[in-house]
Amino acid sequence: MAQNRILRERVAGQSAMAAVVLAQSSVPAPGRLARIFGISPLTHEARAHYRGALGELLVGDVLENLGPTWDVLHDLPLDGSLVDHLLIGRAGVFTVRAANYGRNDVVVDGDTLTVGGEPHDDIPCARAEAAEVSRRLSDAAGETVTVRPLLVVVDPRRLTIKGNASGVRVIASRDLERVLAFAARTLSGEEVAHVSDIADLASTWPETPPNDAEVLDTQKLHRDFGVIRTGVSDAVVRRVLWAAGATTVVYVTVCSLIGTLVTMVINS
């Protein structure tokens, strides 16, 4: 990959959105019955990336709206993985990993994170990402660049911290802006600019696969993903309407049966 690749052209959720679009590219449009009954248009493969893309987009929007004192890059390549977001500001340098578990209860007890009792490995992954980013930025800068990992749980029903994770700050997405706004300053403006310049160099990061260029048309990527997102949302609405209708029918039927029984009792 050429060294003049502009990392700032990468957008939040880029790789996850591209994976969804690719997985859906060979899928025929839903049939009439599928649309009527609200069957999800997502394939199994696409579903695995769709929730992650939504989480990264939500967190990315929060980070982009922090203001001019913060610099943010998205979807940066690492060895065998990606950094969802890299945030640089007066409060320091942070990797931000978005974890979208849906509207569920999330419990953090030290390095153990569970969702509905099921363990997830996002805490050690967040720690490993920050360590690699720190190494790469430090090598490029010729001096130590400290990077702290943030694990952002996207819109959980409840986030319970029984014990702090080692070296990883775990917060809910609704608290992200407030936490960063009140974070203590650790870098000068010159230091922020210096780290940002280094982070923007393609040479700081591992070379990406040749087909990475296919997803750099971010406007088209957003359009294609938006079409899929609209289809998924429409399907959800239809399923909700069917469920509401079924509930109403059951309620009316039960009330009718109760009324009939009461009438029979009275007449007897």
Order of alpha helices (4+ residues) and beta strands (2+ residues): alpha-alpha-alpha-beta-beta-beta-beta-beta-beta-alpha-beta-beta-beta-alpha-alpha-alpha
